[in-house]
Amino acid sequence: MTLLGLPADEPLAQEPANPGARRPTVLLRLQTDGGVEGIGFTFLGAGLSRALKAAVEDMAELCVGLDPLQPEALRARIFAAASGSGPAGIFTLALAAIDIALWDIRGKAAGQPLWQLLGADGSPVPTYASGALMRELDLDTALRSSAKLVEAGYTQVKMQLALPGDYRPVREVERIARIREVLGNDVKLMCDINQRWSVEQALEMGPQLGEFDLCWLEDPIAHDDFSGQARLLSDLSIPIATGEYMYGASGFRHLVDLALPDYVMIDPFRAGGITPWLDIAKLAHACERPVVSHLAPEIQVHLIAAIPNGWTVEYMPWSYPMFRDVPWPKAGMLELGHQPGLGLEIDDSAVARYKLS
């Protein structure tokens, strides 16, 4: 169990919005008595990362003595001991690391990559460039980054709006217009607001963004304002993507019941790991909605490949510095590897370099 301060670099266009920053990440190596090691990790705790590490340690202790190939019993023990602290927050984030490691073990025990274990056919998966067009970048830098993404062959790109400072629609429209001009019309463009607009602002901005052929508008308002989201879905013509802020399958049930988005976005950490991720994807499929991923492309590529409604993988490789030989896009696609489990190998020298505790 290690708490790492991974560099908050931006490897897609080499223009980080916050140079020199660190991203706290909890890395778990779960060993079986047969010598199989399962790799899991989690983050999003920010200032609570040490508490998150302690929660993962305590949950891992609860797994001792149980069969890793019987995950239902493991989850039952964890829930019996600790679910009073949930169902969201640190409990779910910590559970995600355990669950991811158990799936890695399951794949390695079967001698199959996770995508194969889950029934995928091995075809490459579409991916979109994310993290290179953050709102904190000045416009010239964002335009330079956009050109680099086109040159690198990305066919899907996500940018951010809700720019720092006072809300000024003309400034928002100017930024997306300039970025769309650089990207060209053949690149699919997504736009993330990160819950920063009010319902009224989103209703004002929506028609102005319509001319830029957005694939989706992501989290324009508070994720749990279901009545507001229902209004946007009714009144705006731009497709809406949301879900990354939802914890567990129960949160998604509320979402699909009250404000079913056009795209269901799943974060593997807030979901609680791969097991609930797959349950959420089934729920979205039953509602005839595509699933798109949030973070952790080295995990999500397996999952999006394996579900019938998987649409694209967010390529935001924040966790890549921990690993060797991670999947990199080629012409806007991610290849599926053939190593068993998640197919990840920890870079011990990097772990030593970034270790916080």
C-alpha positions in Angstrom: 0.0 0.0 0.0 1.6 3.3 -1.1 0.4 6.9 -1.3 2.0 8.5 -4.3 2.3 12.1 -5.5 2.1 11.5 -9.2 3.1 14.5 -11.4 0.1 16.4 -12.8 1.7 16.6 -16.2 -0.2 16.9 -19.5 1.3 14.3 -21.8 -1.0 14.8 -24.8 0.1 18.3 -25.7 2.8 19.0 -23.1 1.0 22.2 -21.9 0.1 21.5 -18.2 -2.5 23.9 -16.7 -0.8 23.6 -13.3 3.0 22.9 -13.8 4.8 21.2 -10.9 1.6 20.1 -9.2 1.1 16.6 -7.8 -1.9 14.2 -7.9 -2.2 12.0 -4.8 -2.9 8.4 -5.7 -3.3 5.3 -3.5 -1.6 2.2 -5.1 -2.6 -1.2 -3.8 -0.8 -4.5 -4.5 -3.0 -7.3 -3.3 -1.1 -10.6 -2.9 -2.6 -14.1 -2.9 -0.9 -17.0 -1.1 -0.4 -18.5 -4.5 1.9 -15.6 -5.5 -0.6 -13.8 -7.8 -0.5 -10.0 -7.4 -3.5 -7.9 -8.1 -3.0 -4.2 -8.8 -5.6 -1.7 -7.8 -5.5 2.1 -7.3 -7.8 4.9 -6.4 -7.8 8.7 -5.9 -10.0 11.8 -6.1 -9.7 12.3 -2.3 -7.4 15.3 -2.8 -6.8 16.6 0.8 -8.2 13.4 2.2 -5.7 11.1 0.5 -4.0 9.9 3.7 -7.5 9.0 5.1 -8.2 7.2 1.8 -5.0 5.2 2.1 -5.9 4.2 5.7 -9.4 3.1 4.5 -7.9 1.0 1.7 -5.5 -0.6 4.2 -8.3 -1.5 6.6 -10.4 -3.0 3.8 -7.4 -5.0 2.5 -7.0 -6.5 6.0 -10.6 -7.7 5.9 -9.7 -9.7 2.7 -7.1 -11.8 4.4 -8.0 -15.4 4.5 -10.7 -15.3 1.9 -10.7 -16.6 -1.7 -10.0 -13.8 -4.1 -11.9 -15.7 -6.8 -15.0 -15.4 -4.6 -15.4 -11.6 -4.7 -19.0 -11.7 -3.4 -17.8 -13.1 0.0 -15.1 -10.4 0.1 -17.5 -7.6 -0.6 -20.0 -9.0 1.9 -17.3 -8.9 4.6 -16.3 -5.4 3.7 -19.9 -4.2 3.7 -20.7 -5.8 7.0 -17.7 -4.2 8.6 -17.6 -0.8 7.0 -20.7 0.2 4.9 -22.0 2.3 7.8 -19.4 4.8 6.6 -20.9 4.7 3.1 -22.4 4.3 0.7 -20.4 7.1 -0.9 -17.2 9.1 -0.3 -14.1 7.5 1.1 -15.8 4.1 1.6 -16.6 3.8 -2.1 -13.3 5.1 -3.3 -11.4 2.7 -1.1 -13.6 -0.2 -2.1 -12.8 0.6 -5.7 -9.1 -0.2 -5.2 -9.9 -3.6 -3.7 -12.4 -4.5 -6.4 -10.1 -3.5 -9.2 -7.2 -5.6 -7.7 -9.6 -8.6 -7.4 -10.5 -8.4 -11.0 -6.8 -8.2 -11.9 -6.3 -11.3 -9.9 -9.2 -13.0 -11.5 -7.9 -12.3 -15.0 -4.4 -13.5 -14.1 -5.7 -16.7 -12.5 -7.6 -17.4 -15.7 -4.6 -16.5 -17.9 -6.8 -14.0 -19.8 -6.7 -10.2 -20.2 -9.7 -8.6 -18.5 -11.4 -7.6 -21.8 -11.3 -11.3 -22.9 -12.6 -12.5 -19.5 -15.5 -10.1 -19.9 -16.3 -11.3 -23.5 -14.9 -8.6 -25.7 -13.6 -9.5 -29.2 -10.3 -7.7 -29.0 -11.1 -4.9 -31.5 -9.5 -1.5 -30.8 -11.6 1.0 -28.9 -12.2 4.7 -29.8 -10.7 7.2 -27.4 -10.9 10.9 -27.0 -8.1 13.3 -25.9 -8.9 14.8 -22.6 -7.0 17.2 -20.3 -5.1 19.1 -22.9 -7.6 21.9 -23.3 -8.3 22.9 -19.6 -10.0 26.2 -18.8 -7.0 27.6 -16.9 -4.9 27.7 -20.1 -4.8 31.1 -21.9 -6.3 31.1 -25.3 -3.1 31.0 -27.3 -1.9 28.0 -25.4 -5.2 26.2 -25.8 -5.0 26.8 -29.6 -1.4 25.5 -29.7 -2.5 22.4 -27.8 -5.5 21.9 -30.2 -3.1 21.9 -33.1 -0.9 19.3 -31.4 -3.9 17.0 -30.8 -4.8 17.2 -34.5 -1.2 16.5 -35.5 -1.2 13.5 -33.2 -4.2 12.0 -34.9 -6.9 12.3 -32.3 -10.4 12.1 -33.9 -12.2 13.0 -30.7 -11.2 15.9 -28.3 -12.7 17.4 -25.1 -12.3 20.9 -24.0 -13.5 22.8 -21.0 -15.6 26.0 -20.7 -16.9 27.9 -17.7 -13.8 30.0 -17.8 -12.1 31.4 -14.7 -13.5 34.8 -13.6 -16.9 36.3 -14.1 -19.4 34.5 -16.3 -19.2 36.1 -19.8 -20.9 34.3 -22.6 -19.1 36.2 -25.3 -15.7 35.0 -24.0 -17.0 31.4 -23.8 -18.2 31.4 -27.4 -15.0 33.0 -28.6 -12.9 30.3 -27.1 -14.9 27.4 -28.5 -15.1 29.0 -31.9 -11.3 29.4 -32.1 -10.7 25.9 -30.9 -13.2 24.4 -33.3 -11.5 26.3 -36.1 -8.1 24.8 -35.3 -9.6 21.3 -34.8 -11.6 21.4 -38.0 -15.0 19.9 -38.6 -13.9 16.3 -38.8 -12.9 16.0 -35.2 -15.6 15.2 -32.7 -15.7 17.8 -30.0 -16.9 17.4 -26.4 -17.2 20.2 -23.8 -16.9 19.8 -20.1 -18.4 22.4 -17.7 -17.6 20.5 -14.4 -20.9 21.6 -12.8 -19.9 25.3 -12.9 -23.0 26.8 -14.6 -26.5 27.5 -13.1 -29.5 26.1 -14.9 -30.2 29.6 -16.3 -26.6 30.0 -17.5 -26.7 26.6 -19.2 -30.0 27.4 -20.9 -28.5 30.7 -22.1 -25.3 29.1 -23.4 -26.8 26.0 -24.9 -28.2 27.6 -28.1 -25.0 29.6 -28.6 -23.0 26.4 -28.5 -25.2 24.7 -31.0 -23.3 25.9 -34.1 -20.1 24.1 -33.0 -21.5 20.6 -33.5 -20.8 19.3 -30.0 -20.9 15.6 -29.5 -21.9 16.3 -25.9 -22.1 19.0 -23.2 -20.7 17.5 -20.0 -22.0 18.2 -16.4 -23.2 21.7 -17.2 -24.9 22.0 -13.8 -24.8 20.4 -10.4 -24.9 16.6 -10.9 -27.6 16.0 -8.3 -29.9 18.8 -9.5 -32.1 16.2 -11.2 -35.0 18.6 -11.9 -32.5 21.1 -13.5 -31.0 18.4 -15.6 -34.4 17.2 -16.7 -35.1 20.8 -17.8 -31.8 21.0 -19.8 -32.5 17.6 -21.5 -36.0 18.9 -22.5 -35.0 22.4 -23.6 -31.5 22.0 -25.2 -30.7 20.4 -28.5 -27.1 19.6 -27.5 -26.7 16.0 -26.0 -25.9 15.9 -22.3 -23.3 13.6 -20.7 -23.2 13.2 -16.9 -22.5 10.5 -14.3 -18.9 10.9 -13.3 -19.8 12.4 -9.9 -22.3 9.7 -9.0 -21.3 7.2 -6.3 -22.3 3.5 -6.8 -25.1 1.9 -8.7 -27.8 3.5 -6.5 -26.8 7.0 -7.6 -27.1 6.0 -11.2 -30.6 4.6 -10.6 -31.7 8.0 -9.3 -30.1 9.6 -12.4 -31.8 7.4 -15.0 -35.2 7.6 -13.2 -35.2 11.4 -12.9 -33.0 12.8 -15.6 -31.7 10.2 -18.1 -28.8 11.7 -19.9 -27.9 11.2 -23.5 -24.5 9.7 -22.5 -23.9 7.9 -19.2 -20.4 8.6 -17.9 -18.9 6.2 -15.4 -15.9 6.9 -13.1 -14.4 3.6 -11.8 -13.5 5.0 -8.4 -16.7 6.8 -7.5 -18.6 3.7 -8.9 -16.8 1.6 -6.4 -14.7 -0.5 -8.8 -15.3 -2.8 -11.8 -18.1 -4.8 -10.3 -20.6 -1.9 -9.8 -19.2 -0.3 -13.0 -20.5 -3.3 -15.0 -23.9 -3.1 -13.2 -24.2 0.6 -14.1 -23.4 -0.2 -17.7 -26.2 -2.8 -17.8 -28.6 -0.2 -16.4 -27.6 2.2 -19.1 -28.0 -0.5 -21.8 -31.5 -1.2 -20.5 -32.2 2.5 -21.0 -30.7 2.4 -24.5 -27.9 4.8 -23.6 -24.2 4.6 -24.6 -21.6 4.5 -21.9 -18.5 6.7 -21.9 -15.7 6.6 -19.5 -14.1 9.0 -17.0 -10.3 8.7 -16.1 -8.2 5.5 -15.8 -8.0 4.6 -19.5 -5.7 1.6 -18.7 -8.7 0.1 -16.8 -11.6 1.6 -18.8 -10.4 0.3 -22.2 -11.2 -3.3 -21.0 -14.6 -2.3 -19.8 -15.8 -0.1 -22.8 -14.6 -2.9 -25.1 -16.6 -5.5 -23.3 -20.1 -3.9 -23.1 -22.5 -3.6 -26.0 -23.2 0.1 -25.3 -19.5 1.1 -24.8 -18.9 4.2 -27.0 -15.5 5.8 -26.2 -12.7 5.9 -23.6 -11.5 9.2 -22.0 -7.8 9.3 -22.7 -6.6 11.2 -19.6 -3.6 9.2 -18.5 -3.2 10.7 -15.0 -2.2 7.4 -13.5 0.2 6.3 -16.2 3.4 7.3 -14.4 3.0 4.3 -12.1 3.2 1.8 -14.9 5.3 0.5 -17.7 4.0 -0.2 -21.2 0.7 1.5 -20.9 -1.7 1.7 -23.9 -1.2 4.8 -26.1 -3.7 5.9 -28.8 -3.0 5.3 -32.5 -5.1 7.3 -34.9 -7.7 7.9 -32.2 -8.0 4.3 -31.1 -6.7 2.2 -28.2 -5.4 -1.3 -28.8 -6.3 -4.0 -26.4 -3.2 -5.8 -24.9 -2.8 -9.5 -24.4 -1.3 -9.7 -20.9 -3.5 -11.4 -18.3 -5.7 -9.3 -16.0 -5.4 -5.6 -16.4 -2.0 -6.1 -18.2 -0.3 -3.6 -16.0 3.3 -3.7 -14.7 4.2 -1.4 -11.8 7.3 0.8 -12.4 9.1 0.3 -9.1 11.5 3.1 -9.7 8.6 5.5 -10.4 6.9 4.4 -7.2 10.0 5.1 -5.2 10.4 8.5 -6.8 6.8 9.6 -6.2 6.2 7.9 -2.9 4.6 10.1 -0.2 4.0 7.4 2.5 
